[in-house]
Amino acid sequence: MATLFLSTLLILLLWRLSRWVFVALVDAARMPPQLVVGFGRWASRHPLRAWLQRRFPRVYAVLAARLEPRRFEGLPLTLLVVAAVYAAALFGGLIQELREAAGLVAFDNAAREFFQPWREGAPLGFFLWFTALGDTTTLTAVALTATGLLWSQRATHYLLPLWVTIVGANTTTWIGKVAIGRPRPDFITTATALSPSFPSGHATGAAAVYGFIAYTIARRQSGAAARFDIAYWTVVLIGLVGFSRIFLSVHYASDVAGGFLVGGFWLLVGFTLAEWRNNRAAR
């Protein structure tokens, strides 16, 4: 019980500190607009830019379009694509490490054994309850409820991105499970599972479903602090679902990391599709 109390206190303290830092950074970014404008004017007159435009007009046109900050198809889309490619690369690297590096396996086993003294009493009951938030039945119910709410609020432009995220994440997860076929760790608690271990379906599903729902809520908020709060507590929720799988010894740590990467990749795909539809509707 003391461990749960201290963990909760740490999460709350981290929330207050990170929220204060985030709001301060947003306010600082808004304070000197003349500095940003001045930098933009300097960059537009820089000799390198003029030389690139003169020597390689097609390349310059493509780069200028991809780095335009005022259009979604410009810099925002570029950053989303780069982030998605990076997540996919990390997932591929994790698979390679899993197959070739004994160090990762040793780390997984050490992390699994580390929590053995706490797998009883209140912590065990807490994580048995929490892990249910990431099972297929719960996530399906949450996704269907979110679909109904979005439909009733006439936010139907989010429905296709939501289900692309969910179906893509789950399909990728099951392909990975079948292709890699990693055995589960030895079951120590009452929690069990039948499917292969890598990647974690609970981690993937929680990231995809809760992450996209949080995005639709935060998208309607006007204040930076409110958006940060939604993002922070969603990350805590998803993180606890993933951690519960390690604590209950039904997944290795690398399984959960792989699930987060798969869910994160499809979240970025969903964000991109949703923003593109929003931008098209606005125009």
ChimeraX commands (.cxc) that place a marker at each C-alpha (Angstrom):
marker #1 position 0.00,0.00,0.00 radius 0.5
marker #1 position 2.84,2.39,0.78 radius 0.5
marker #1 position 4.32,1.71,-2.66 radius 0.5
marker #1 position 1.05,2.59,-4.37 radius 0.5
marker #1 position 0.75,5.78,-2.32 radius 0.5
marker #1 position 4.28,6.89,-3.15 radius 0.5
marker #1 position 3.80,6.07,-6.82 radius 0.5
marker #1 position 0.59,8.12,-6.93 radius 0.5
marker #1 position 2.31,11.02,-5.19 radius 0.5
marker #1 position 5.18,10.89,-7.68 radius 0.5
marker #1 position 2.78,10.93,-10.64 radius 0.5
marker #1 position 0.96,13.95,-9.19 radius 0.5
marker #1 position 4.19,15.84,-8.51 radius 0.5
marker #1 position 5.44,15.08,-12.02 radius 0.5
marker #1 position 2.14,16.30,-13.43 radius 0.5
marker #1 position 2.36,19.63,-11.61 radius 0.5
marker #1 position 6.01,20.17,-12.54 radius 0.5
marker #1 position 5.69,19.19,-16.19 radius 0.5
marker #1 position 2.46,21.21,-16.54 radius 0.5
marker #1 position 4.17,24.30,-15.17 radius 0.5
marker #1 position 7.12,23.84,-17.54 radius 0.5
marker #1 position 4.84,23.26,-20.54 radius 0.5
marker #1 position 2.70,26.34,-19.88 radius 0.5
marker #1 position 5.84,28.44,-19.31 radius 0.5
marker #1 position 7.29,27.30,-22.62 radius 0.5
marker #1 position 4.05,28.06,-24.47 radius 0.5
marker #1 position 3.91,31.54,-22.93 radius 0.5
marker #1 position 7.56,32.15,-23.77 radius 0.5
marker #1 position 6.95,31.14,-27.36 radius 0.5
marker #1 position 4.17,33.72,-27.62 radius 0.5
marker #1 position 6.12,36.61,-26.08 radius 0.5
marker #1 position 8.62,37.64,-28.78 radius 0.5
marker #1 position 6.76,37.40,-32.12 radius 0.5
marker #1 position 9.09,40.03,-33.56 radius 0.5
marker #1 position 12.01,37.63,-33.07 radius 0.5
marker #1 position 10.23,34.91,-35.06 radius 0.5
marker #1 position 9.21,37.34,-37.78 radius 0.5
marker #1 position 12.72,38.72,-37.95 radius 0.5
marker #1 position 14.20,35.25,-38.27 radius 0.5
marker #1 position 11.74,34.43,-41.05 radius 0.5
marker #1 position 12.73,37.55,-42.97 radius 0.5
marker #1 position 16.42,36.77,-42.48 radius 0.5
marker #1 position 15.93,33.21,-43.72 radius 0.5
marker #1 position 13.96,34.38,-46.77 radius 0.5
marker #1 position 16.86,36.66,-47.78 radius 0.5
marker #1 position 19.66,34.23,-46.95 radius 0.5
marker #1 position 22.06,33.69,-49.88 radius 0.5
marker #1 position 21.87,29.91,-49.53 radius 0.5
marker #1 position 18.13,29.99,-50.07 radius 0.5
marker #1 position 18.45,32.19,-53.12 radius 0.5
marker #1 position 21.21,29.95,-54.52 radius 0.5
marker #1 position 19.13,26.81,-53.98 radius 0.5
marker #1 position 16.10,28.40,-55.61 radius 0.5
marker #1 position 18.17,29.46,-58.61 radius 0.5
marker #1 position 20.17,26.25,-59.13 radius 0.5
marker #1 position 17.57,23.62,-58.12 radius 0.5
marker #1 position 14.13,25.18,-58.56 radius 0.5
marker #1 position 12.23,21.89,-58.36 radius 0.5
marker #1 position 14.04,20.73,-55.24 radius 0.5
marker #1 position 13.52,24.15,-53.69 radius 0.5
marker #1 position 9.80,24.08,-54.50 radius 0.5
marker #1 position 9.40,20.66,-52.86 radius 0.5
marker #1 position 11.34,21.69,-49.73 radius 0.5
marker #1 position 9.47,24.98,-49.45 radius 0.5
marker #1 position 6.14,23.17,-49.68 radius 0.5
marker #1 position 7.16,20.56,-47.10 radius 0.5
marker #1 position 8.43,23.17,-44.62 radius 0.5
marker #1 position 5.59,25.68,-44.91 radius 0.5
marker #1 position 4.35,26.09,-41.30 radius 0.5
marker #1 position 1.01,27.71,-42.11 radius 0.5
marker #1 position -0.41,24.79,-44.11 radius 0.5
marker #1 position -1.12,21.31,-42.76 radius 0.5
marker #1 position 0.33,19.77,-45.93 radius 0.5
marker #1 position 3.57,21.60,-45.14 radius 0.5
marker #1 position 5.58,21.39,-41.93 radius 0.5
marker #1 position 2.89,19.71,-39.73 radius 0.5
marker #1 position 2.48,16.83,-42.19 radius 0.5
marker #1 position 6.25,16.53,-42.59 radius 0.5
marker #1 position 6.74,16.22,-38.84 radius 0.5
marker #1 position 3.99,13.60,-38.54 radius 0.5
marker #1 position 5.49,11.53,-41.34 radius 0.5
marker #1 position 8.98,11.76,-39.85 radius 0.5
marker #1 position 7.67,10.71,-36.44 radius 0.5
marker #1 position 5.79,7.74,-37.93 radius 0.5
marker #1 position 8.85,6.59,-39.88 radius 0.5
marker #1 position 10.95,6.90,-36.74 radius 0.5
marker #1 position 8.48,4.81,-34.73 radius 0.5
marker #1 position 8.48,2.14,-37.45 radius 0.5
marker #1 position 12.29,2.13,-37.49 radius 0.5
marker #1 position 12.41,1.73,-33.71 radius 0.5
marker #1 position 10.00,-1.18,-33.90 radius 0.5
marker #1 position 12.11,-2.85,-36.58 radius 0.5
marker #1 position 15.23,-2.31,-34.49 radius 0.5
marker #1 position 13.49,-3.81,-31.46 radius 0.5
marker #1 position 12.62,-6.94,-33.43 radius 0.5
marker #1 position 16.23,-7.27,-34.59 radius 0.5
marker #1 position 17.50,-6.83,-31.03 radius 0.5
marker #1 position 15.01,-9.42,-29.82 radius 0.5
marker #1 position 16.30,-12.00,-32.28 radius 0.5
marker #1 position 20.00,-11.30,-32.06 radius 0.5
marker #1 position 20.88,-9.64,-28.75 radius 0.5
marker #1 position 21.05,-11.63,-25.53 radius 0.5
marker #1 position 21.24,-8.36,-23.59 radius 0.5
marker #1 position 17.60,-7.53,-24.30 radius 0.5
marker #1 position 16.45,-10.96,-23.16 radius 0.5
marker #1 position 18.51,-10.59,-19.98 radius 0.5
marker #1 position 16.94,-7.19,-19.33 radius 0.5
marker #1 position 13.45,-8.61,-19.84 radius 0.5
marker #1 position 14.10,-11.40,-17.36 radius 0.5
marker #1 position 15.64,-9.00,-14.82 radius 0.5
marker #1 position 12.66,-6.63,-15.06 radius 0.5
marker #1 position 10.29,-9.55,-14.62 radius 0.5
marker #1 position 12.07,-10.83,-11.53 radius 0.5
marker #1 position 12.45,-7.36,-10.01 radius 0.5
marker #1 position 8.72,-7.06,-9.28 radius 0.5
marker #1 position 8.33,-10.52,-7.76 radius 0.5
marker #1 position 8.29,-9.29,-4.11 radius 0.5
marker #1 position 5.34,-6.96,-4.85 radius 0.5
marker #1 position 3.12,-9.48,-6.65 radius 0.5
marker #1 position 0.71,-9.91,-3.75 radius 0.5
marker #1 position -1.88,-8.02,-1.76 radius 0.5
marker #1 position -3.07,-4.56,-2.82 radius 0.5
marker #1 position -0.56,-4.02,-5.68 radius 0.5
marker #1 position -1.59,-7.33,-7.27 radius 0.5
marker #1 position -5.28,-6.51,-6.99 radius 0.5
marker #1 position -4.74,-3.00,-8.36 radius 0.5
marker #1 position -2.91,-4.16,-11.48 radius 0.5
marker #1 position -5.28,-7.08,-12.06 radius 0.5
marker #1 position -8.05,-4.47,-12.21 radius 0.5
marker #1 position -6.02,-2.03,-14.28 radius 0.5
marker #1 position -4.94,-4.57,-16.88 radius 0.5
marker #1 position -8.61,-5.17,-17.71 radius 0.5
marker #1 position -8.73,-1.65,-19.16 radius 0.5
marker #1 position -6.57,-2.92,-22.02 radius 0.5
marker #1 position -8.33,-6.18,-22.87 radius 0.5
marker #1 position -10.27,-6.66,-26.09 radius 0.5
marker #1 position -13.73,-6.52,-24.50 radius 0.5
marker #1 position -13.10,-3.23,-22.69 radius 0.5
marker #1 position -11.38,-1.54,-25.63 radius 0.5
marker #1 position -14.14,-2.62,-28.01 radius 0.5
marker #1 position -16.78,-1.20,-25.67 radius 0.5
marker #1 position -14.84,2.06,-25.30 radius 0.5
marker #1 position -14.33,2.37,-29.06 radius 0.5
marker #1 position -18.02,1.74,-29.81 radius 0.5
marker #1 position -19.07,4.24,-27.14 radius 0.5
marker #1 position -16.69,6.83,-28.57 radius 0.5
marker #1 position -18.07,6.17,-32.04 radius 0.5
marker #1 position -21.61,6.78,-30.81 radius 0.5
marker #1 position -20.64,9.98,-29.03 radius 0.5
marker #1 position -18.76,11.34,-32.03 radius 0.5
marker #1 position -21.71,10.51,-34.26 radius 0.5
marker #1 position -24.20,12.19,-31.91 radius 0.5
marker #1 position -22.02,15.30,-31.73 radius 0.5
marker #1 position -21.74,15.42,-35.54 radius 0.5
marker #1 position -17.98,14.94,-35.38 radius 0.5
marker #1 position -18.16,12.20,-38.00 radius 0.5
marker #1 position -14.88,13.29,-39.61 radius 0.5
marker #1 position -13.13,11.55,-36.71 radius 0.5
marker #1 position -14.80,8.17,-37.23 radius 0.5
marker #1 position -12.74,6.93,-40.17 radius 0.5
marker #1 position -9.39,7.96,-38.58 radius 0.5
marker #1 position -10.46,6.34,-35.29 radius 0.5
marker #1 position -11.18,2.97,-36.85 radius 0.5
marker #1 position -8.20,3.11,-39.18 radius 0.5
marker #1 position -6.06,3.56,-36.06 radius 0.5
marker #1 position -7.74,0.71,-34.19 radius 0.5
marker #1 position -7.89,-1.80,-37.03 radius 0.5
marker #1 position -4.38,-0.98,-38.24 radius 0.5
marker #1 position -2.90,-1.29,-34.76 radius 0.5
marker #1 position -4.59,-4.61,-34.00 radius 0.5
marker #1 position -3.82,-6.09,-37.41 radius 0.5
marker #1 position -0.14,-5.19,-37.10 radius 0.5
marker #1 position -0.05,-6.63,-33.58 radius 0.5
marker #1 position -1.46,-9.99,-34.61 radius 0.5
marker #1 position 0.80,-10.20,-37.64 radius 0.5
marker #1 position 3.74,-9.57,-35.34 radius 0.5
marker #1 position 2.57,-12.18,-32.84 radius 0.5
marker #1 position 2.19,-14.86,-35.50 radius 0.5
marker #1 position 5.38,-13.96,-37.40 radius 0.5
marker #1 position 7.65,-13.75,-34.35 radius 0.5
marker #1 position 5.93,-16.32,-32.14 radius 0.5
marker #1 position 7.69,-15.34,-28.94 radius 0.5
marker #1 position 6.69,-17.54,-25.97 radius 0.5
marker #1 position 5.12,-15.90,-22.93 radius 0.5
marker #1 position 7.01,-15.64,-19.65 radius 0.5
marker #1 position 6.09,-18.11,-16.95 radius 0.5
marker #1 position 2.74,-17.16,-15.42 radius 0.5
marker #1 position 3.17,-16.29,-11.75 radius 0.5
marker #1 position -0.14,-14.60,-10.91 radius 0.5
marker #1 position -3.73,-15.47,-11.78 radius 0.5
marker #1 position -3.40,-13.48,-15.02 radius 0.5
marker #1 position -2.82,-15.68,-18.08 radius 0.5
marker #1 position -2.92,-15.37,-21.87 radius 0.5
marker #1 position -2.93,-17.71,-24.84 radius 0.5
marker #1 position -1.51,-15.70,-27.74 radius 0.5
marker #1 position 2.22,-15.22,-28.44 radius 0.5
marker #1 position 3.97,-12.58,-26.39 radius 0.5
marker #1 position 5.42,-9.98,-28.79 radius 0.5
marker #1 position 4.11,-7.30,-29.17 radius 0.5
marker #1 position 1.70,-6.68,-26.30 radius 0.5
marker #1 position -1.87,-6.39,-27.55 radius 0.5
marker #1 position -2.93,-4.59,-24.37 radius 0.5
marker #1 position -0.25,-1.93,-24.84 radius 0.5
marker #1 position -1.06,-1.52,-28.53 radius 0.5
marker #1 position -4.81,-1.34,-28.05 radius 0.5
marker #1 position -4.63,1.05,-25.11 radius 0.5
marker #1 position -2.34,3.41,-27.02 radius 0.5
marker #1 position -4.54,3.32,-30.13 radius 0.5
marker #1 position -7.97,3.63,-28.50 radius 0.5
marker #1 position -7.31,5.88,-25.51 radius 0.5
marker #1 position -4.75,7.93,-27.42 radius 0.5
marker #1 position -7.10,8.76,-30.28 radius 0.5
marker #1 position -10.04,9.51,-27.97 radius 0.5
marker #1 position -7.81,11.87,-25.99 radius 0.5
marker #1 position -6.83,13.56,-29.26 radius 0.5
marker #1 position -10.47,14.19,-30.22 radius 0.5
marker #1 position -11.10,15.73,-26.79 radius 0.5
marker #1 position -7.93,17.83,-26.73 radius 0.5
marker #1 position -8.55,19.01,-30.29 radius 0.5
marker #1 position -11.61,20.90,-29.04 radius 0.5
marker #1 position -9.82,22.61,-26.16 radius 0.5
marker #1 position -8.53,26.14,-26.63 radius 0.5
marker #1 position -6.10,26.37,-23.71 radius 0.5
marker #1 position -2.62,24.84,-23.70 radius 0.5
marker #1 position -2.94,23.78,-20.06 radius 0.5
marker #1 position -6.17,21.86,-20.71 radius 0.5
marker #1 position -4.63,20.05,-23.66 radius 0.5
marker #1 position -1.58,19.19,-21.63 radius 0.5
marker #1 position -3.70,17.75,-18.81 radius 0.5
marker #1 position -5.58,15.52,-21.24 radius 0.5
marker #1 position -2.36,14.32,-22.86 radius 0.5
marker #1 position -0.58,13.74,-19.55 radius 0.5
marker #1 position -3.29,11.67,-17.88 radius 0.5
marker #1 position -3.85,9.69,-21.06 radius 0.5
marker #1 position -0.16,8.82,-21.13 radius 0.5
marker #1 position -0.41,7.78,-17.46 radius 0.5
marker #1 position -3.42,5.57,-18.24 radius 0.5
marker #1 position -1.74,3.92,-21.23 radius 0.5
marker #1 position 1.53,3.56,-19.33 radius 0.5
marker #1 position -0.18,1.84,-16.39 radius 0.5
marker #1 position -1.98,-0.58,-18.69 radius 0.5
marker #1 position 1.36,-1.50,-20.27 radius 0.5
marker #1 position 3.14,-1.71,-16.92 radius 0.5
marker #1 position 0.43,-3.98,-15.54 radius 0.5
marker #1 position 1.35,-6.60,-18.15 radius 0.5
marker #1 position 4.96,-6.61,-16.93 radius 0.5
marker #1 position 3.96,-6.58,-13.26 radius 0.5
marker #1 position 1.57,-9.52,-13.73 radius 0.5
marker #1 position 4.26,-11.50,-15.63 radius 0.5
marker #1 position 2.18,-12.02,-18.77 radius 0.5
marker #1 position 4.54,-9.94,-20.93 radius 0.5
marker #1 position 8.18,-8.99,-21.05 radius 0.5
marker #1 position 9.17,-5.31,-20.98 radius 0.5
marker #1 position 10.19,-5.42,-24.66 radius 0.5
marker #1 position 6.73,-6.77,-25.55 radius 0.5
marker #1 position 5.13,-3.71,-23.99 radius 0.5
marker #1 position 7.64,-1.37,-25.67 radius 0.5
marker #1 position 6.84,-2.99,-29.01 radius 0.5
marker #1 position 3.12,-2.55,-28.39 radius 0.5
marker #1 position 3.58,1.13,-27.59 radius 0.5
marker #1 position 5.54,1.61,-30.82 radius 0.5
marker #1 position 2.88,-0.11,-32.91 radius 0.5
marker #1 position 0.11,1.84,-31.23 radius 0.5
marker #1 position 2.07,5.08,-31.54 radius 0.5
marker #1 position 2.69,4.52,-35.25 radius 0.5
marker #1 position -1.00,4.01,-35.97 radius 0.5
marker #1 position -1.91,6.94,-33.75 radius 0.5
marker #1 position 0.24,9.15,-35.96 radius 0.5
marker #1 position -1.50,7.71,-39.01 radius 0.5
marker #1 position -4.86,8.47,-37.42 radius 0.5
marker #1 position -3.81,11.99,-36.45 radius 0.5
marker #1 position -2.62,12.66,-39.99 radius 0.5
marker #1 position -5.84,11.41,-41.55 radius 0.5
marker #1 position -7.99,13.35,-39.06 radius 0.5
marker #1 position -6.08,16.60,-39.55 radius 0.5
marker #1 position -6.19,16.20,-43.32 radius 0.5
marker #1 position -9.97,15.75,-43.18 radius 0.5
marker #1 position -10.32,18.72,-40.81 radius 0.5
marker #1 position -8.18,20.87,-43.08 radius 0.5
marker #1 position -10.13,19.86,-46.16 radius 0.5
marker #1 position -13.46,20.58,-44.43 radius 0.5
marker #1 position -12.18,24.00,-43.29 radius 0.5
marker #1 position -11.22,24.91,-46.83 radius 0.5
marker link #1:1,2 radius 0.2
marker link #1:2,3 radius 0.2
marker link #1:3,4 radius 0.2
marker link #1:4,5 radius 0.2
marker link #1:5,6 radius 0.2
marker link #1:6,7 radius 0.2
marker link #1:7,8 radius 0.2
marker link #1:8,9 radius 0.2
marker link #1:9,10 radius 0.2
marker link #1:10,11 radius 0.2
marker link #1:11,12 radius 0.2
marker link #1:12,13 radius 0.2
marker link #1:13,14 radius 0.2
marker link #1:14,15 radius 0.2
marker link #1:15,16 radius 0.2
marker link #1:16,17 radius 0.2
marker link #1:17,18 radius 0.2
marker link #1:18,19 radius 0.2
marker link #1:19,20 radius 0.2
marker link #1:20,21 radius 0.2
marker link #1:21,22 radius 0.2
marker link #1:22,23 radius 0.2
marker link #1:23,24 radius 0.2
marker link #1:24,25 radius 0.2
marker link #1:25,26 radius 0.2
marker link #1:26,27 radius 0.2
marker link #1:27,28 radius 0.2
marker link #1:28,29 radius 0.2
marker link #1:29,30 radius 0.2
marker link #1:30,31 radius 0.2
marker link #1:31,32 radius 0.2
marker link #1:32,33 radius 0.2
marker link #1:33,34 radius 0.2
marker link #1:34,35 radius 0.2
marker link #1:35,36 radius 0.2
marker link #1:36,37 radius 0.2
marker link #1:37,38 radius 0.2
marker link #1:38,39 radius 0.2
marker link #1:39,40 radius 0.2
marker link #1:40,41 radius 0.2
marker link #1:41,42 radius 0.2
marker link #1:42,43 radius 0.2
marker link #1:43,44 radius 0.2
marker link #1:44,45 radius 0.2
marker link #1:45,46 radius 0.2
marker link #1:46,47 radius 0.2
marker link #1:47,48 radius 0.2
marker link #1:48,49 radius 0.2
marker link #1:49,50 radius 0.2
marker link #1:50,51 radius 0.2
marker link #1:51,52 radius 0.2
marker link #1:52,53 radius 0.2
marker link #1:53,54 radius 0.2
marker link #1:54,55 radius 0.2
marker link #1:55,56 radius 0.2
marker link #1:56,57 radius 0.2
marker link #1:57,58 radius 0.2
marker link #1:58,59 radius 0.2
marker link #1:59,60 radius 0.2
marker link #1:60,61 radius 0.2
marker link #1:61,62 radius 0.2
marker link #1:62,63 radius 0.2
marker link #1:63,64 radius 0.2
marker link #1:64,65 radius 0.2
marker link #1:65,66 radius 0.2
marker link #1:66,67 radius 0.2
marker link #1:67,68 radius 0.2
marker link #1:68,69 radius 0.2
marker link #1:69,70 radius 0.2
marker link #1:70,71 radius 0.2
marker link #1:71,72 radius 0.2
marker link #1:72,73 radius 0.2
marker link #1:73,74 radius 0.2
marker link #1:74,75 radius 0.2
marker link #1:75,76 radius 0.2
marker link #1:76,77 radius 0.2
marker link #1:77,78 radius 0.2
marker link #1:78,79 radius 0.2
marker link #1:79,80 radius 0.2
marker link #1:80,81 radius 0.2
marker link #1:81,82 radius 0.2
marker link #1:82,83 radius 0.2
marker link #1:83,84 radius 0.2
marker link #1:84,85 radius 0.2
marker link #1:85,86 radius 0.2
marker link #1:86,87 radius 0.2
marker link #1:87,88 radius 0.2
marker link #1:88,89 radius 0.2
marker link #1:89,90 radius 0.2
marker link #1:90,91 radius 0.2
marker link #1:91,92 radius 0.2
marker link #1:92,93 radius 0.2
marker link #1:93,94 radius 0.2
marker link #1:94,95 radius 0.2
marker link #1:95,96 radius 0.2
marker link #1:96,97 radius 0.2
marker link #1:97,98 radius 0.2
marker link #1:98,99 radius 0.2
marker link #1:99,100 radius 0.2
marker link #1:100,101 radius 0.2
marker link #1:101,102 radius 0.2
marker link #1:102,103 radius 0.2
marker link #1:103,104 radius 0.2
marker link #1:104,105 radius 0.2
marker link #1:105,106 radius 0.2
marker link #1:106,107 radius 0.2
marker link #1:107,108 radius 0.2
marker link #1:108,109 radius 0.2
marker link #1:109,110 radius 0.2
marker link #1:110,111 radius 0.2
marker link #1:111,112 radius 0.2
marker link #1:112,113 radius 0.2
marker link #1:113,114 radius 0.2
marker link #1:114,115 radius 0.2
marker link #1:115,116 radius 0.2
marker link #1:116,117 radius 0.2
marker link #1:117,118 radius 0.2
marker link #1:118,119 radius 0.2
marker link #1:119,120 radius 0.2
marker link #1:120,121 radius 0.2
marker link #1:121,122 radius 0.2
marker link #1:122,123 radius 0.2
marker link #1:123,124 radius 0.2
marker link #1:124,125 radius 0.2
marker link #1:125,126 radius 0.2
marker link #1:126,127 radius 0.2
marker link #1:127,128 radius 0.2
marker link #1:128,129 radius 0.2
marker link #1:129,130 radius 0.2
marker link #1:130,131 radius 0.2
marker link #1:131,132 radius 0.2
marker link #1:132,133 radius 0.2
marker link #1:133,134 radius 0.2
marker link #1:134,135 radius 0.2
marker link #1:135,136 radius 0.2
marker link #1:136,137 radius 0.2
marker link #1:137,138 radius 0.2
marker link #1:138,139 radius 0.2
marker link #1:139,140 radius 0.2
marker link #1:140,141 radius 0.2
marker link #1:141,142 radius 0.2
marker link #1:142,143 radius 0.2
marker link #1:143,144 radius 0.2
marker link #1:144,145 radius 0.2
marker link #1:145,146 radius 0.2
marker link #1:146,147 radius 0.2
marker link #1:147,148 radius 0.2
marker link #1:148,149 radius 0.2
marker link #1:149,150 radius 0.2
marker link #1:150,151 radius 0.2
marker link #1:151,152 radius 0.2
marker link #1:152,153 radius 0.2
marker link #1:153,154 radius 0.2
marker link #1:154,155 radius 0.2
marker link #1:155,156 radius 0.2
marker link #1:156,157 radius 0.2
marker link #1:157,158 radius 0.2
marker link #1:158,159 radius 0.2
marker link #1:159,160 radius 0.2
marker link #1:160,161 radius 0.2
marker link #1:161,162 radius 0.2
marker link #1:162,163 radius 0.2
marker link #1:163,164 radius 0.2
marker link #1:164,165 radius 0.2
marker link #1:165,166 radius 0.2
marker link #1:166,167 radius 0.2
marker link #1:167,168 radius 0.2
marker link #1:168,169 radius 0.2
marker link #1:169,170 radius 0.2
marker link #1:170,171 radius 0.2
marker link #1:171,172 radius 0.2
marker link #1:172,173 radius 0.2
marker link #1:173,174 radius 0.2
marker link #1:174,175 radius 0.2
marker link #1:175,176 radius 0.2
marker link #1:176,177 radius 0.2
marker link #1:177,178 radius 0.2
marker link #1:178,179 radius 0.2
marker link #1:179,180 radius 0.2
marker link #1:180,181 radius 0.2
marker link #1:181,182 radius 0.2
marker link #1:182,183 radius 0.2
marker link #1:183,184 radius 0.2
marker link #1:184,185 radius 0.2
marker link #1:185,186 radius 0.2
marker link #1:186,187 radius 0.2
marker link #1:187,188 radius 0.2
marker link #1:188,189 radius 0.2
marker link #1:189,190 radius 0.2
marker link #1:190,191 radius 0.2
marker link #1:191,192 radius 0.2
marker link #1:192,193 radius 0.2
marker link #1:193,194 radius 0.2
marker link #1:194,195 radius 0.2
marker link #1:195,196 radius 0.2
marker link #1:196,197 radius 0.2
marker link #1:197,198 radius 0.2
marker link #1:198,199 radius 0.2
marker link #1:199,200 radius 0.2
marker link #1:200,201 radius 0.2
marker link #1:201,202 radius 0.2
marker link #1:202,203 radius 0.2
marker link #1:203,204 radius 0.2
marker link #1:204,205 radius 0.2
marker link #1:205,206 radius 0.2
marker link #1:206,207 radius 0.2
marker link #1:207,208 radius 0.2
marker link #1:208,209 radius 0.2
marker link #1:209,210 radius 0.2
marker link #1:210,211 radius 0.2
marker link #1:211,212 radius 0.2
marker link #1:212,213 radius 0.2
marker link #1:213,214 radius 0.2
marker link #1:214,215 radius 0.2
marker link #1:215,216 radius 0.2
marker link #1:216,217 radius 0.2
marker link #1:217,218 radius 0.2
marker link #1:218,219 radius 0.2
marker link #1:219,220 radius 0.2
marker link #1:220,221 radius 0.2
marker link #1:221,222 radius 0.2
marker link #1:222,223 radius 0.2
marker link #1:223,224 radius 0.2
marker link #1:224,225 radius 0.2
marker link #1:225,226 radius 0.2
marker link #1:226,227 radius 0.2
marker link #1:227,228 radius 0.2
marker link #1:228,229 radius 0.2
marker link #1:229,230 radius 0.2
marker link #1:230,231 radius 0.2
marker link #1:231,232 radius 0.2
marker link #1:232,233 radius 0.2
marker link #1:233,234 radius 0.2
marker link #1:234,235 radius 0.2
marker link #1:235,236 radius 0.2
marker link #1:236,237 radius 0.2
marker link #1:237,238 radius 0.2
marker link #1:238,239 radius 0.2
marker link #1:239,240 radius 0.2
marker link #1:240,241 radius 0.2
marker link #1:241,242 radius 0.2
marker link #1:242,243 radius 0.2
marker link #1:243,244 radius 0.2
marker link #1:244,245 radius 0.2
marker link #1:245,246 radius 0.2
marker link #1:246,247 radius 0.2
marker link #1:247,248 radius 0.2
marker link #1:248,249 radius 0.2
marker link #1:249,250 radius 0.2
marker link #1:250,251 radius 0.2
marker link #1:251,252 radius 0.2
marker link #1:252,253 radius 0.2
marker link #1:253,254 radius 0.2
marker link #1:254,255 radius 0.2
marker link #1:255,256 radius 0.2
marker link #1:256,257 radius 0.2
marker link #1:257,258 radius 0.2
marker link #1:258,259 radius 0.2
marker link #1:259,260 radius 0.2
marker link #1:260,261 radius 0.2
marker link #1:261,262 radius 0.2
marker link #1:262,263 radius 0.2
marker link #1:263,264 radius 0.2
marker link #1:264,265 radius 0.2
marker link #1:265,266 radius 0.2
marker link #1:266,267 radius 0.2
marker link #1:267,268 radius 0.2
marker link #1:268,269 radius 0.2
marker link #1:269,270 radius 0.2
marker link #1:270,271 radius 0.2
marker link #1:271,272 radius 0.2
marker link #1:272,273 radius 0.2
marker link #1:273,274 radius 0.2
marker link #1:274,275 radius 0.2
marker link #1:275,276 radius 0.2
marker link #1:276,277 radius 0.2
marker link #1:277,278 radius 0.2
marker link #1:278,279 radius 0.2
marker link #1:279,280 radius 0.2
marker link #1:280,281 radius 0.2
marker link #1:281,282 radius 0.2
marker link #1:282,283 radius 0.2
view
